[in-house]
Amino acid sequence: MLILPEIVDRNVLDAAVAHARGQGVRLPTFAQLASPSTIPAATRAALGGVPAEDAHPLNLFRIHWYNEAGGGVTSAPAWFEIPSALSGVAARIVVMPGDGFPMIAAHKVLAAYACLVTRLVTGRFDPAAHRAVWPSTGNYCRGGVAISRILGCRGVAVLPEQMSRERYQWLEEWTLHPEEDIVRTTGSESNVREIYEACDAIARDPASVVLNQFNEFANYLCHRQVTGPAVQALYGDLARPGDNLFAFVTGTGSAGTIAAGDHLKRELGARIVAMEPVECPTLLVNGYGEHNIQGIGDKHVPLIHNVMNMDAVVGVSDSVPELMNLLFNTGEGQGFLARRAGVEANLLKKFSHVGLSGLANVQAAIKLARYHDLDEHDVIICMATDGASMYASEMEESRQAYFGGDFGAAEAAEVFGRCLTGCEPSYLLECTHRERQRIFNLGYYTWVEQRGVALAEFDARKRQGFWDNIADSMAEWDELIVAFNEEVGLGEVG
Ligand SMILES: Cc1ncc(COP(=O)(O)O)c(C=O)c1O
């Protein structure tokens, strides 16, 4: 839904302000989240006493890419580079871990914040009267439930039943009424239609406000304006003379994160590359199917995906991140990598910051580098939305499923050759205008035919000006956030 930065209901807004005051909640602006050094020093100092895992109002000021333990902010976002001994290619492949975000250890809390704050400051959401409904395949709904807790409102997570046990455990602890506030829908990762149907049923109650990340343009806005500049700062930190940011690679779920690519293409000429599971190749070939790269590959083209600006799609089998998870996060796998590729223990530990979709992005980056014959001056930055801790239970299942429970040096060698140094640049689609049109048109069936989006609104998304206008609306949103805080009147520490 395209929400404009205009107050629609003064009474609802007044109620939200009063409620926020009671909860001790002040809201960060998008500009502050993009440049956290601009967050008032008193707020940052106060954060030092607040654990990042707590549902504390000040943790809203940690929803950015520059978190340092103890509440400080770093000069650039965290990153680490995959050595050629692991990737088998000369190009510099760099991972950007998103697990430094508070409360859920995944950057999806940023999208959740953006989708709620835009309602809150325009009088569209009264935390005392409404409940926030978060349709998701796992991390976004956790982010939404965390934000709901801070605001002191009901948050309802709607997600497929087959998502990882760790996600469900987290939700059991964080939802106010787990039996009602966790809604399990049929199927797996790619069953998004079932999620929509559950939300439609819930939305019949007018007290329920559905914050659908797949069509909320605030999700686009925050990633273009907060994540995009963060990736740019990261690149500034790592670039050597003569380097070139060749591409930004990320798996698309709601297609929020990939909006950072629009910023990076404009500022640095980087290509925008989507990774998707070959078992559900919707962008690649209008395909469908079941897969286990949790968080991505949702069998449709989100309304907020700026498809006409995308440069390539790389398919990765869901077996790849499952196998890589075993390779990087078991003693046997790590021992093999240290011996065979000479990888230092410190670097190996960094893979604990890379969950399944991040590992798949790494393989997509390797394929891209191989396809384009990239050299040591070409940099590919790939996203790791969450860390390995969300998939410990999946690792045991993979050990059984692929190797009958026995994962040793021989099995590690197989994974190393198959998923890293020996992987071929298969399932790689360079987007011509015709391919972009095909993918764009595919979205028509979901959004216009099934979800009732007006054709003019759907078509407007073909023009880059449409997306630039959303990015440019950030200043107006920030004015509303500042005005909201002034009315709440808590000062800088809350
Ligand atoms: C683990 C994981 N990876 C990737 C994504 C995709 O990110 P986006 O929805 O911004 O496209 C998600 C989204 O929930 C996710 O949870």
The ligand as a MOL file (V3000), in Angstrom:
LIG
                    3D

  0  0  0     0  0            999 V3000
M  V30 BEGIN CTAB
M  V30 COUNTS 16 16 0 0 0
M  V30 BEGIN ATOM
M  V30 1 C 16.5150 -14.9420 6.2960 0
M  V30 2 C 15.9670 -14.0230 5.2600 0
M  V30 3 N 16.6660 -13.8170 4.1520 0
M  V30 4 C 16.2250 -13.0150 3.1700 0
M  V30 5 C 15.0200 -12.3580 3.2920 0
M  V30 6 C 14.5380 -11.5120 2.1430 0
M  V30 7 O 14.5470 -10.1470 2.4460 0
M  V30 8 P 13.4730 -9.2060 1.8150 0
M  V30 9 O 12.1400 -9.5830 2.3820 0
M  V30 10 O 13.8870 -7.8400 2.2280 0
M  V30 11 O 13.5150 -9.4150 0.3450 0
M  V30 12 C 14.2590 -12.5440 4.4400 0
M  V30 13 C 12.9590 -11.8990 4.5980 0
M  V30 14 O 12.2310 -12.1350 5.5220 0
M  V30 15 C 14.7530 -13.3750 5.4600 0
M  V30 16 O 14.0730 -13.5690 6.5870 0
M  V30 END ATOM
M  V30 BEGIN BOND
M  V30 1 1 1 2
M  V30 2 1 2 3
M  V30 3 2 2 15
M  V30 4 2 3 4
M  V30 5 1 4 5
M  V30 6 1 5 6
M  V30 7 2 5 12
M  V30 8 1 6 7
M  V30 9 1 7 8
M  V30 10 2 8 9
M  V30 11 1 8 10
M  V30 12 1 8 11
M  V30 13 1 12 13
M  V30 14 1 12 15
M  V30 15 2 13 14
M  V30 16 1 15 16
M  V30 END BOND
M  V30 END CTAB
M  END
